[in-house]
Amino acid sequence: MNQYEMDDYVLPRRRSPWVLAGAGGTAAILLGGLLAFKKGNQNLSQHMMRARVVAQGATVALMAGTAGVASLGASDETAPPAPQSKRKSQPEMQSEMQ
């Protein structure tokens, strides 16, 4: 199956803006923590790194949640039909050989 045939069977996906916001927030907290560490403020840096872990966990939870909601929302009615096999059956192959 080539790429063009596969495109017919891939369901369209929507990206959650909350996951993007969570990833951006995690990156911002990480950058703030690194800058605090560079300035020598160890206490602030430690708090920022802990906040980063919480933000990263929340982002992963959002990703899992949106994937779960998307999979529950997909019904068999909207799914494309299964691809048909192009292989010949055993009786067809035997009749060609005779």
Rosetta constraint file for C-alpha pairs under 8 A:
AtomPair CA 1 CA 5 HARMONIC 6.02 0.50
AtomPair CA 1 CA 6 HARMONIC 6.61 0.50
AtomPair CA 2 CA 6 HARMONIC 6.33 0.50
AtomPair CA 3 CA 7 HARMONIC 6.24 0.50
AtomPair CA 4 CA 8 HARMONIC 7.11 0.50
AtomPair CA 5 CA 9 HARMONIC 7.38 0.50
AtomPair CA 6 CA 10 HARMONIC 6.53 0.50
AtomPair CA 8 CA 80 HARMONIC 7.51 0.50
AtomPair CA 9 CA 79 HARMONIC 7.96 0.50
AtomPair CA 9 CA 80 HARMONIC 5.94 0.50
AtomPair CA 9 CA 81 HARMONIC 7.79 0.50
AtomPair CA 9 CA 82 HARMONIC 7.79 0.50
AtomPair CA 11 CA 79 HARMONIC 7.12 0.50
AtomPair CA 11 CA 80 HARMONIC 7.95 0.50
AtomPair CA 15 CA 19 HARMONIC 7.90 0.50
AtomPair CA 16 CA 20 HARMONIC 6.87 0.50
AtomPair CA 16 CA 66 HARMONIC 7.09 0.50
AtomPair CA 17 CA 21 HARMONIC 6.18 0.50
AtomPair CA 18 CA 22 HARMONIC 6.03 0.50
AtomPair CA 18 CA 62 HARMONIC 7.24 0.50
AtomPair CA 19 CA 23 HARMONIC 6.15 0.50
AtomPair CA 19 CA 59 HARMONIC 5.85 0.50
AtomPair CA 19 CA 62 HARMONIC 6.02 0.50
AtomPair CA 19 CA 63 HARMONIC 6.14 0.50
AtomPair CA 20 CA 24 HARMONIC 6.16 0.50
AtomPair CA 21 CA 25 HARMONIC 6.02 0.50
AtomPair CA 22 CA 26 HARMONIC 6.06 0.50
AtomPair CA 22 CA 55 HARMONIC 6.74 0.50
AtomPair CA 22 CA 56 HARMONIC 7.36 0.50
AtomPair CA 22 CA 58 HARMONIC 7.27 0.50
AtomPair CA 22 CA 59 HARMONIC 5.04 0.50
AtomPair CA 23 CA 27 HARMONIC 6.21 0.50
AtomPair CA 23 CA 56 HARMONIC 7.27 0.50
AtomPair CA 23 CA 59 HARMONIC 6.35 0.50
AtomPair CA 24 CA 28 HARMONIC 6.14 0.50
AtomPair CA 25 CA 29 HARMONIC 6.14 0.50
AtomPair CA 25 CA 55 HARMONIC 7.11 0.50
AtomPair CA 26 CA 30 HARMONIC 6.13 0.50
AtomPair CA 26 CA 52 HARMONIC 5.56 0.50
AtomPair CA 26 CA 55 HARMONIC 5.47 0.50
AtomPair CA 26 CA 56 HARMONIC 5.82 0.50
AtomPair CA 27 CA 31 HARMONIC 6.14 0.50
AtomPair CA 27 CA 52 HARMONIC 7.98 0.50
AtomPair CA 28 CA 32 HARMONIC 6.15 0.50
AtomPair CA 29 CA 33 HARMONIC 6.11 0.50
AtomPair CA 29 CA 48 HARMONIC 6.13 0.50
AtomPair CA 29 CA 49 HARMONIC 7.48 0.50
AtomPair CA 29 CA 51 HARMONIC 7.08 0.50
AtomPair CA 29 CA 52 HARMONIC 5.66 0.50
AtomPair CA 30 CA 34 HARMONIC 6.18 0.50
AtomPair CA 30 CA 48 HARMONIC 6.96 0.50
AtomPair CA 30 CA 49 HARMONIC 6.61 0.50
AtomPair CA 30 CA 52 HARMONIC 6.00 0.50
AtomPair CA 31 CA 35 HARMONIC 6.14 0.50
AtomPair CA 32 CA 36 HARMONIC 6.15 0.50
AtomPair CA 32 CA 45 HARMONIC 7.74 0.50
AtomPair CA 32 CA 48 HARMONIC 6.92 0.50
AtomPair CA 33 CA 37 HARMONIC 6.15 0.50
AtomPair CA 33 CA 44 HARMONIC 7.12 0.50
AtomPair CA 33 CA 45 HARMONIC 4.56 0.50
AtomPair CA 33 CA 46 HARMONIC 7.32 0.50
AtomPair CA 33 CA 47 HARMONIC 7.84 0.50
AtomPair CA 33 CA 48 HARMONIC 4.86 0.50
AtomPair CA 33 CA 49 HARMONIC 5.96 0.50
AtomPair CA 34 CA 38 HARMONIC 6.15 0.50
AtomPair CA 34 CA 45 HARMONIC 6.76 0.50
AtomPair CA 35 CA 39 HARMONIC 6.26 0.50
AtomPair CA 35 CA 45 HARMONIC 7.89 0.50
AtomPair CA 36 CA 40 HARMONIC 6.32 0.50
AtomPair CA 36 CA 41 HARMONIC 5.28 0.50
AtomPair CA 36 CA 42 HARMONIC 7.01 0.50
AtomPair CA 36 CA 44 HARMONIC 6.30 0.50
AtomPair CA 36 CA 45 HARMONIC 5.12 0.50
AtomPair CA 37 CA 41 HARMONIC 5.60 0.50
AtomPair CA 37 CA 42 HARMONIC 5.74 0.50
AtomPair CA 37 CA 44 HARMONIC 7.81 0.50
AtomPair CA 37 CA 45 HARMONIC 5.23 0.50
AtomPair CA 41 CA 45 HARMONIC 6.17 0.50
AtomPair CA 42 CA 46 HARMONIC 6.02 0.50
AtomPair CA 43 CA 47 HARMONIC 6.41 0.50
AtomPair CA 44 CA 48 HARMONIC 6.10 0.50
AtomPair CA 45 CA 49 HARMONIC 6.19 0.50
AtomPair CA 46 CA 50 HARMONIC 6.33 0.50
AtomPair CA 47 CA 51 HARMONIC 6.16 0.50
AtomPair CA 48 CA 52 HARMONIC 6.06 0.50
AtomPair CA 49 CA 53 HARMONIC 6.41 0.50
AtomPair CA 50 CA 54 HARMONIC 6.52 0.50
AtomPair CA 51 CA 55 HARMONIC 6.12 0.50
AtomPair CA 52 CA 56 HARMONIC 5.90 0.50
AtomPair CA 53 CA 57 HARMONIC 6.09 0.50
AtomPair CA 54 CA 58 HARMONIC 6.18 0.50
AtomPair CA 55 CA 59 HARMONIC 6.16 0.50
AtomPair CA 56 CA 60 HARMONIC 6.27 0.50
AtomPair CA 57 CA 61 HARMONIC 6.15 0.50
AtomPair CA 58 CA 62 HARMONIC 6.13 0.50
AtomPair CA 59 CA 63 HARMONIC 6.22 0.50
AtomPair CA 60 CA 64 HARMONIC 6.23 0.50
AtomPair CA 61 CA 65 HARMONIC 5.96 0.50
AtomPair CA 62 CA 66 HARMONIC 5.98 0.50
AtomPair CA 63 CA 67 HARMONIC 6.11 0.50
AtomPair CA 64 CA 68 HARMONIC 6.11 0.50
AtomPair CA 65 CA 69 HARMONIC 6.14 0.50
AtomPair CA 66 CA 70 HARMONIC 5.98 0.50
AtomPair CA 67 CA 71 HARMONIC 6.14 0.50
AtomPair CA 68 CA 72 HARMONIC 6.19 0.50
AtomPair CA 69 CA 73 HARMONIC 6.03 0.50
AtomPair CA 70 CA 74 HARMONIC 6.34 0.50
AtomPair CA 74 CA 78 HARMONIC 6.95 0.50
AtomPair CA 74 CA 79 HARMONIC 7.48 0.50
AtomPair CA 75 CA 79 HARMONIC 6.67 0.50
AtomPair CA 88 CA 92 HARMONIC 6.12 0.50
AtomPair CA 88 CA 93 HARMONIC 6.37 0.50
AtomPair CA 89 CA 93 HARMONIC 6.36 0.50
AtomPair CA 90 CA 94 HARMONIC 6.28 0.50
AtomPair CA 91 CA 95 HARMONIC 6.14 0.50
AtomPair CA 92 CA 96 HARMONIC 6.35 0.50
AtomPair CA 93 CA 97 HARMONIC 6.38 0.50
AtomPair CA 94 CA 98 HARMONIC 6.56 0.50
